[in-house]
Each structure stands twice: as structure tokens, then as C-alpha cells.
């Protein structure tokens, strides 16, 4: 079994000095914690895998292709592979669990 505590993941992410902390990677799935500060910029590019975001805390907007919507704690957003997307208008520090299937970058050529 692999089990994780969000409090520990947040601490590890802060110690890593990066916005994204991958904490699980197996062939068919990977998971990470993505934290963006209030007023921050989300620099990500489209991924080659399907992706699901679960917003743990914070408030922002997300643009997926030509759709735009607000997100907050409890929001779940699915993004198909190769689709442009990013968080923006981050009002409160955004903490997001990210799920990739298959594992992130496994389809990259």
C-alpha cells in the first residue's frame, strides 16, 4: 500500500521549491500536488495524458480550450490530453491534487 497525508505533501512541496510535487507514479497513473500563490501565473503546457484536477483549497479560474470557469475547494475538472489549459485569476493560494492517466509524460514522444 502507498498512502499519503496531505499535510506532509504540502510540506514536501514547499521544501522542493517547485509548484508541482509528483508523489505517485505507476505506469497507468500518476499523482501530484500543484500549488500556485495568489496572483501567481500557471505556466503549464498541454499534456499528452488525460488529467483530472481536484481543488483542495483556494479560489481561481481555469481555462480549458475556449471554456472558462471558477474553481474552489471541492471543484473537479477533467482535461483531455493535448488540450490547452491553465489556472488564472488566482485569488487565494490554490492547492490542487492532479491525477494523470496514464502516468504523466508516458505518451510523450
C-alpha positions in Angstrom: 0.0 0.0 0.0 1.1 3.5 -0.7 -0.7 6.1 1.5 -0.2 9.8 1.8 -1.2 12.6 4.1 -1.9 16.0 2.6 -0.2 17.9 5.3 3.1 16.0 4.6 2.7 16.5 0.9 2.2 20.3 1.3 5.4 20.4 3.4 7.4 18.3 0.9 6.1 20.6 -2.0 7.3 23.7 -0.1 10.7 22.2 0.6 11.0 21.3 -3.1 10.8 25.0 -4.2 8.7 24.0 -7.2 5.0 24.5 -7.8 4.4 20.8 -8.6 5.3 17.8 -6.5 4.8 14.4 -8.1 4.2 11.8 -5.3 2.9 8.8 -7.1 3.9 7.3 -10.4 3.0 3.9 -11.8 2.5 3.0 -15.5 -1.2 3.8 -15.6 -1.5 6.7 -13.2 0.5 9.5 -11.6 -0.5 12.0 -9.0 0.9 15.3 -7.8 0.2 18.3 -5.7 0.2 21.6 -7.6 0.3 24.8 -5.5 0.1 28.3 -7.1 0.2 31.5 -5.0 -2.5 34.2 -5.0 -1.8 36.4 -8.1 0.5 33.7 -9.5 0.9 32.5 -13.1 0.3 29.0 -14.2 3.0 28.3 -16.9 1.9 24.8 -17.9 1.5 23.5 -21.4 -0.9 20.8 -22.7 -0.1 17.3 -21.5 0.0 14.1 -23.6 -2.2 12.3 -21.0 -5.7 12.8 -19.7 -5.8 14.8 -16.5 -8.1 15.4 -13.5 -7.8 18.3 -11.1 -9.3 18.2 -7.6 -9.1 21.6 -5.9 -8.3 21.1 -2.2 -8.3 24.8 -1.3 -8.1 28.3 -2.8 -10.0 30.2 -5.5 -9.2 30.8 -9.1 -10.4 30.4 -12.6 -9.4 27.7 -15.1 -9.5 28.0 -18.8 -9.8 24.8 -20.8 -9.7 25.3 -24.6 -12.3 28.0 -25.1 -14.2 27.4 -21.8 -13.6 29.4 -18.6 -14.9 28.7 -15.1 -14.3 29.5 -11.5 -12.9 26.8 -9.2 -12.7 26.5 -5.4 -12.3 23.8 -2.8 -14.2 20.7 -4.0 -14.1 21.6 -7.7 -13.2 18.7 -10.0 -12.1 19.4 -13.6 -11.3 16.9 -16.3 -8.9 18.0 -19.1 -8.4 15.7 -22.1 -4.9 15.1 -23.4 -3.4 17.7 -25.7 -5.9 20.4 -24.8 -4.7 23.9 -23.8 -5.5 24.8 -20.2 -4.3 26.8 -17.3 -5.3 28.3 -14.0 -5.6 32.1 -13.9 -7.0 35.0 -11.7 -5.8 33.2 -8.6 -7.5 34.9 -5.7 -6.3 32.6 -2.9 -3.4 30.2 -2.8 -4.5 27.3 -4.9 -3.8 23.7 -3.8 -4.7 21.1 -6.3 -4.4 17.3 -6.5 -3.5 16.3 -10.0 -4.2 12.9 -11.5 -2.7 11.8 -14.8 -3.8 8.6 -16.7 -1.7 7.1 -17.9 1.2 8.4 -15.9 2.4 12.0 -16.8 4.7 12.1 -19.8 4.2 8.4 -20.6 2.7 9.2 -24.0 5.3 11.9 -24.9 7.4 11.1 -27.9 
